[in-house]
Amino acid sequence: MADDESGDGQLEARLAEQEAFEPSDDFVEQANVSDASIYDEFADNWPACWTRAADLLDWDEEYTQVLDDSEEPFYEWFADGTLNASYNCVDRHVENGAKNRVAIKWEGEHGETRTYTYQDLFREVNEFAAALRDLGVEEDDVVTLYMPMVPELPVAMLACARIGAPHSVVFAGFSAEALATRMNAAESRYLVTCDGYYRRGDPLDHQAKANEGLSNVDHEVDATVVVDRLGDNGFGHDLQRNQHDWDSLMSAHQGDRVDPVERGAEDMLFLMYTSGTTGKPKGVKHTTGGYLAYTAWTSHSVLDLEPEDTYWCSADIGWITGHSYIVYGPLALGTTTVMYEGTPDYPDRGRLWELVEKYAVDVFYTAPTAIRAFMKWGPEYPAEYDLSTLRLLGTVGEPINPRAWKWYYKHIGGEECPIVDTWWQTETGGMMVSTLPGVGTMKPGSAGPPLPGIGAHVVDTGGDEVEAGQAGYLTVDRPWPGMLRTLYRNDERFVDEYWQTHSDADAGEWVYFPEDGAKIDDDGYITILGRVDDVVNVSGHRLGTMEIESAIVGVEGVAEAAVVGGDHDIKGEAVYAYVILEDGYGGDDEMRDRIVAGVDDAIGPIAKPESVTFTPELPKTRSGKIMRRLLEEIANGEELGDTTTLRNPEVVSDIQEQASGD
Ligand code: WTA
């Protein structure tokens, strides 16, 4: 690519060959964690080592036991301690003399800005907590937040936490149907949403989607609150029965104060629905003590955050990354966290770098899919801005290839900033595998060793550790404070999905299986190879192929569908659909459009198939299972592996022909 040929050729060549990078002395000197002895310290004192994380919080009642493992795999952390997450993220900073420090810097797509000091955040969180109470929300009621990147979203999250009402945030890009599914699953009777938001200059009608979703909720919804983001550019929806305007509620509760509710460490802080192997999203349950301690600890040790920092994670709060590393981790540490409403390429491709310069960002955390897009656009965009305030860079969500890593290192970090490639999941609550930026050598493409105290391994099907260089399954054989506690109201599925495959329950050996493939090198560095279940990762967004398949099968005229992830330059993976039609229906463009629209309606635009191939049959094993591996190979234009176990091997060449004719 052009960017590799321009500039100093020798320097580029050196960078291309370099396999290991060290943090600079300057970085190490100021790092929160810079002594490698922390690995031994955690290993020797496990699980007591986790008091280091818990000590970052203020507890109402101190806990007496770090880990209770009497009912594996239902682990409990700091169980008899009590605390409040909103108090820890807001009040204590106000009380400790930081009331005028900026908590949230928000920038809208059009360049409008809003700044919340910790005092401002305190006021709004209290007022909204009072409003929620007034609407009837009680402790342990699940409040659904279907909101885009507006500051009212973290305010609402913290207000829920204040009164002990777990939130369930539904990504604003999800469809009305996806909202209804999640509200039904959680029997959530309260919704906070927004009239709309801006995308590439145009207002989007979010309220219409929210209302459509509400009409499909099976139970009574007691109250909906609507944030007015669009003002005069709005779509003019009237508030319906039980719907309230955010601003009016806030005025009605101006100056109100709500004492933070003392929550047990194991009380639920929030639910987050995520995709798994079956068609139904899983309600991942996170708790107050362990989750908050873990996100604060990893923000401190891996993101190296200091209260004085301006920190920006460019994820959306609708995903776990935004929960842990825009809201809870950074605010628990009293940092300034940046929120941006828009996309990286609007109004131009320099937008993010403009913001890094404008806010003098110290630490920046993003996804490899974004870095691949920046690479494609070229280094001239970041080069226009002063990025010299950056101290540390991070990535999350999917594997980053060494070339993208080096591009990020050179063109964003100016070869000065360490990069942390952080592997984790919705279920893990926080980062699990990554280098500590002030300690370890970085190897582009490899996330790094397990964090201190984390028992991550790469094993074969028999559970034995693989040799260096061999591929296997990633497992975690020790619990950690940030772990999910269960799937909401479904303990059985929790055990089945995460603990069945690699545990030996009779021997009392419980092993968590994240459903990722990985390999490990001689230094214990783990390289993540990707999901081994039916989950695709599109632009760092986790989607279940079964959910997409059931959306496609819901389209009139479709008999059967198989969905796989195929390689994609920017998105990492893209959705490839193979579809069998009912007799009497033709595989034409109109049908294709209806299928794409069906997926859009059921899930949202992120899940739309990149390609739809019509076929009279799908490749199946003799036992009738669809051979997805073959479809993946077809999607990627790869040479096909073994087809001898197929019941219908002849179908493969038909599909290949169809697919290449697309
Ligand atoms: C993938 C996002 C490689 C992985 C925080 C995991 C990664 C899934 C990395 C979880 C990484 C996340 N390198 N792959 N650094 N980080 N993944 O639940 O497949 O949306 O299982 O959580 O993303 O996605 P989720």
Residues whose N, C-alpha, C, O or C-beta is under 5 A from the ligand:
A	BS01	WTA	T395 V396 G397 E398 P399 D421 T422 W423 W424 Q425 T426 A447 P514 D516 I528 G530 R531 G540 R542
